[in-house]
């Protein structure tokens, strides 16, 4: 029997200015957003699983997005990838150092309604949600997803922490009603900057992550860029994501925390967190334990550093 892992997000056309690009006066352009997660999930795809691309794509780029996804082995690019009447999302990324950047969004497809999304996730065995625009699914629809979906739910909360688009750069913000967002998923991922925005009063990184876990998720993965990641999890939760829903509603107890350092490497960091999360969740779904899945995610993110954009990423991840 084939199992189906949905990867939900937004295809983004990126225009990237690293420090080197700025010095040369010429940006790099490529597919980004969901393309990173799909390439990583396809590369880590375990035997017996199919990857399903779940996205609304602007009608100006929908054919190109379908072609990108269809070229990845084991990826269904038809059943849940739909054309939207709006112009597709385009983002200009301008780095201020080797890791941090500003973002300017133009265009932008509207969020899924629950009525539109429900039939496209009904046949999935697991779902990975990555907020690239921050507007993929509204809060009310996300809560309906949690109530209706019987499989494991993993979310990278990234762009929920970016303010509404407009003229100028999107700004980091405190996430309104963050407890409701966090309670909608079995596992959540965010980086250090986002964690500080969520729990600014917490004394340490682990205390802030524990505050987040107290809102409901059973797993919290905090990425630290070149330093690696910290994973907090409820003591009783198994590594197999298909069993995560069994623990919903149980008292979490003191979380178990594990540090996973990585080796610093040079290159383009755009999309590394997306590659990390998709590899981590897909590896867990394939039967790897917590430690091995984290190591696989580190290795994939390191390989991403040597690739610009998502177009040639799959080949680099599977070599």
N, C-alpha and C positions, 0 to 999 in steps of 0.2 A: 504494500500500500504506500502510495506517495503522500508525504506530508508537505504542507504548504506554509511557508514563512513569508508573511507580508512585510514589505519595507515601505513605509508611508512617509512622504515628505514632499519637497518641491524641487523640480528641476530648475536650476539657476544658470544663467549665462554670466560667467564671472569675467570681470576686467580687473586684473591684479597688478598692483604696483608694490613690489618689494622694494627694499632700500636700493638694491642694485638696479631695478627697473627705473626707479626715480632718477638715479644718477645717469642712466642711459637715455632717459626721456621717452621710453617706449614701454607700454604695458604689455602684459601677457593675457591672452583671452582664451577661454576654454569652457566646456561644460563643468559645472560644479554642483553644489547642493546634493540632491538625491543621487546624482551620478556617482559620487564618492561612495555612498553607502551601498548602492547596488553592486558596484565593482568589487567592494570588499566582501559583501555577503556571497557573491558568486564565487569568489576565490576561496572562501572558507566553507562553502556549501558542503555539508556532509552527505554521504550516500543516502538516498531515499528521500531527500528533501527537494522541493522546488521553491524558487524565490519568485515572489509576485510583486511587481512594481505597482504601488498604489499612489496615484497622483492625479491632480488636475493640472493640465499643461496648457498654456496659452496657445491659441490657434495659430499664432505666427511661428511657433517652434515645435508643435506637437509631432509632426512627421519626423523631425530630426531626433526628438527625444525617444520616440518609439524605435527608431533605427539603432540608437545607442543601446537601449535596453535589450533589444532583440539580439544584438551581437554578443551578448554575454551568455555563456553556457548555463543552461538550467534556469533561465529567467523567463517568466511569463510577462510579456510586454503588452498584452492585449486586454485581458479580462477586467483589469481595474485601473487602466491608464486612460483617462478621458480628456477630450478637448474642451477647453473653457473659452468663452468668448473674449476674455480680457487679454491684453498683451502679457506675454510671459515675463516672469521675474528676471530682472537684470541687476546685478550688484557690482558696484565698483569698490574694491578693497584696497585701501592704502595703508601700508604698514608704517608704524612709527618706530619700531625696533624689530628685532628678529622674531618676536612672538606676537606683539600686540598690533592691532589695526583698527582703523575706522571703516565704517560701511555706509554706502549710499545706495538705497534701493530705488529703482524706477520700474514702472509697470507693476504687475502683481496680480496673480489670480486670486479670486475670492475663496473663502474657506469652504470646505465640504459642509453641506447640511447633513444632518443625521439620516434623513430619508434617502439621500443620494449615496452616502457612505455605507449604510447598513448592508445592502445586498452584496457589496464588494468585499466585505470582511467576513461575511457569514460562513464561508467555506474554509477559512484559514485556521491553522492549528497553533499559530503563534504570530505575534505582531510587534514589530519594531517601529516606533514613531520617532522621527527626527524633525524638530522644529527649526527649519531653515529660514523661513520668513517670520515665524511667530504667529502666522494666521492660517495655518493648515487646518486646524479644527478649533472651534470656539470652546470655551469652558463647558457650557451646557451640553454640547454634543459629545465632548470628551467624557463627561460623566455618564452619558447614555451609552457610550462605547464600553465603559467599564462595567456597567450593569448588564449589558447584553453579551459581552464577549467572554466565552468560557476558557479561552486559552491564556497563556502568559502575555503580559503587556510590559514592554520596555520602552522608555522614552528618554531621548537626549533633549533636555529642556532648553538648549542653547539660546535660540533667538526669542524665546518668551521674555528674556531679560533685556531686549532691545525695544526702545520706544517706537512709536508709530512712525512710518516713513514720511518723508516730505523733503523739502529743499534742505540740503545740508546733510551732515552725517547723523546716522542713527545713534542715539545715546543709551548707555547702560541705565537701567532703572530698577527700582524695587519691583518685584513681581506682585501685582495685586492679587489677593486671594490665593496666595501660593499654597496654603494648606489644602485647598480643594484640588489644585492641580496635582500636587504630590500624592494625594490620596487616590488619584485615578489610575495609578500604575503600580505594578508589582516591583518594578525596578526603575530607578531614575539615574541619569548621568548628567553631570555638570562640571564646569571647571572651577578653579580657585576663585577667580574674579566673580563668577556668578554665585558661588557659595557665600562669599562675603556680602554680596548684595542681598541675599536671602536672609542671612542671620548675622547682621553686623554687630550685634551685642555679644555674640558667642566669643569665648576667650581663646579658643584654638580651632584649628581645622577640624579635628575629630569631634569637638563639641558642637560645631555648627552642623556637621554631617549627621550627628545623632539627633539634633533638633529637627532636621529634615526628615529623618527616619521616623521620628515620633508622630509625624502627620499621617503615616500609613504605609509607605512603600517598604517592602521587605529587604530590598537591596539598594544601596546608594553607592555609585561609583563616581569618585572625584578624580578628574585628570589634572595632572600638574605639569603639563607640557613636557619639557625635556627631563624632568625629574621622575616621571612615571605616573603612578596612580595609587589611590587608596580605595579599598573596597570594604564597605561596612555591610554586614548582612545579619538578619535575624538568626539567632543561634540554631534554630531548628529547620531553616529553609534548605532544601536540597539543591544541588548544583543543576539538576535536570529542570529546565524551565517549565516543562509540561506538568510538573508537580507543584509549581508555585501557587496556582489557584487553590490548592488544598489548604494552604496556610493562611488564606485571607480571613481576617477577623480574629485570628489568634493573638494572644498577648505576645509581643515581640521579645520581651526580656532584654537584658543587656546585649547590645550588638557585638558581634565578633568583627574586629577590624584587622585588615591585613595590608601591609605596605608592599608595593611592587615597584621597586626602582627600575629605571631604564638607563641605557647608555646614551648620553647626548650625541646628536649627530647634526650635521649641517644640511641645508637644503631649503625647500619651500614648505612651510608648515601648514599651508592652506589645506583644509580637509583632513588633517591628521586625526582630530578628535572624532570625525565622522567615520573614518576608517577604523579607528580603535573600537568604537562602540559597536559597529556592525559586525566586526570580527569577533569581539568578545561574546556577544549574544548568540551569533550563529555557531560559534565553537561550543558554547554551553549546550545548545540544542543538539549538537552532534555527539554529545556524550563526554566531552572533556570536563575535567574538574575545574574548580575555581582557579587554582594556580596555573594550570596548563592553558586555560582559556585566556587569562591575563597575559601570560607570556606570548601566546599567539597574537594577541592584540598589539602588544608592544612591537613585535617583529613586523607586523603589517604596517603599523604607523611609521616605523623607521624606514621601511622601503618606500612608503609614500613620500618621505622627505626628498627622495631622489627623483621624483616624478613631478612635473608641472602639469596641473590640471588633471582631469579624470579620463581623458580620451585614451591614454596608453596605460592606465593604472592597472587594469586586470592582468595584463601580461607581466607587469613588474611584480605583482603580488604572488603569482603562481610559478614564477621561474625557480 
